[in-house]
Amino acid sequence: MKVVAAGGGYAGLACLMALRRRSPDAELVLVDPGAAHLILTRLHETLRRPIGDFRRSFSELAAGIGFVHRREALPITLANLQQWQATGHIPLADGELAFDALVVATGARPRPFAVHPGVIAESVFRTRGGRRVVERLLASEEGASQPLTVVGGGATGLQFLFQLKDVLEGRGASPTLRLVHLEKRLLPELPVSCGDHVRKRLESAGIAHLPGTRYLGQEEGKVELEEMESGRRLRLPSALTLLFPGVAPSPCSLQVNAFGQVLAGAKPLLAVFAAGHCARFPAGTYDALTAQAAVAKGRFVAGNIVRLAAGRPLAPYRAREWGYLVSLGYFDAVGWFGTPHRTVSGLAAYALKEILEVRYELSLPTGRRS
């Protein structure tokens, strides 16, 4: 059996690792234009640590798991997937790549925004990390005296906001920070008590909070905003604005059936599966845009590929969410674990999040398989 995974993020790697365990003789190929897997749940930590600490090279992972890495970007469209399903081949730069099953796990990318001088988008942190941003602020008299703005009240924006505060204060600076986000409520996907905890942390830290506010742009050291209810425009000083507007499936969203097979209308492509953020599973299933959901989908799809190869009936997707935790700087976090009614915060939540992060990192193999 030959399986090709397009995308080496959480879902793609989870699928390949599960396939290797369940089908030791399978021929596995990863197609990804990058050189390394990035542990995105720790991206905010690049403000204080090198981004290399959170990258795992595909060459090392290939040796540990047992797959071949082809460094290319596939033109993923529904029409192309239909054609590849019909031929059983994917066109690459040096010829065609045959497959028995294809897994599209291309994930998601930050939503596009026009970037102005004085603005740093999430995509920059994914490429370069954040330590240069800290050094730039510390080296600039303007950066030390004027407010800094973080746009986006989701998990990524909040984690960067509090990490930036702690890192700058740890280096002797006294940053003036503001948080801007569209929603009226913080962390609307989590229980209300979680948002309340974050709001109290913002107040105690002296961070200005502008909910229900749209980011319009930045010009000449000022961030331009619009209050959603009143329509009032604001132009506030901001030495630097960090953009975290959320993510969208990349390069497109693919609807799948209960077995993870890509749908072309009502008809499934029997040998083409999708997992991770690019895959939209049926309503009522666990379909969040989180690393946890991506791993669950990748493992699930791997199981159905093994069943397909053995001629056995495919299983429906039944994964469930076990929790969600958001870091709020050094030794603090908030979220829930086990059940949404069991919320946790403070040091206990921080320790639990660290344990889960380390557990994932240790699951990534190093070196050559024995």
Disulfide bonds with the S-S distance in Angstrom:
none
